[in-house]
């Protein structure tokens, strides 16, 4: 994986996590809900993106 694609991949994970945080803020969730929604949306987007792009699995 080149440095450019790695940077784009990580920026996509960051953007999905930020979007999860924005949705948690709009739903007026507490800190725990904010963190869970941000982490799940960030990592979930990365896990779902890998098979769609025909790249390697994100787990061993």
C-alpha positions in Angstrom: 0.0 0.0 0.0 1.5 3.3 -1.0 1.7 6.2 1.3 -1.0 8.1 -0.6 -3.5 5.3 -0.3 -2.7 4.8 3.3 -3.2 8.5 4.0 -6.5 8.4 2.1 -7.6 5.3 4.0 -6.8 6.8 7.4 -8.5 10.1 6.5 -11.6 8.1 5.6 -11.6 6.3 8.9 -11.1 9.7 10.7 -14.0 11.2 8.7 -16.3 8.3 9.5 -15.4 8.6 13.2 -16.1 12.4 13.1 -19.4 11.8 11.4 -20.3 9.3 14.2 -19.4 12.0 16.8 -21.5 14.6 15.0 -24.5 12.2 15.1 -23.9 11.4 18.7 -23.8 15.1 19.5 -27.1 15.7 17.6 -28.7 12.8 19.5 -27.4 14.4 22.8 -25.6 11.2 23.9 -23.3 11.2 26.9 -19.5 10.7 26.6 -19.7 6.9 26.5 -22.3 7.0 23.7 -20.2 9.6 21.9 -17.1 7.4 22.1 -18.9 4.2 21.2 -20.6 5.7 18.2 -17.4 7.4 16.9 -15.3 4.2 17.3 -17.9 1.9 15.7 -18.6 4.2 12.8 -14.9 4.8 12.2 -13.7 1.2 12.3 -16.9 -0.2 10.8 -16.4 1.9 7.7 -12.9 0.6 7.3 -13.9 -3.0 7.8 -16.7 -2.7 5.2 -14.6 -0.7 2.8 -11.9 -3.4 2.5 -14.0 -6.1 0.8 -15.8 -3.6 -1.4 -12.4 -2.4 -2.8 -11.1 -6.0 -3.1 -8.2 -5.3 -0.7 -6.9 -7.6 2.0 -9.0 -8.4 5.0 -8.5 -6.0 7.9 -8.0 -9.0 10.3 -5.4 -11.7 10.1 
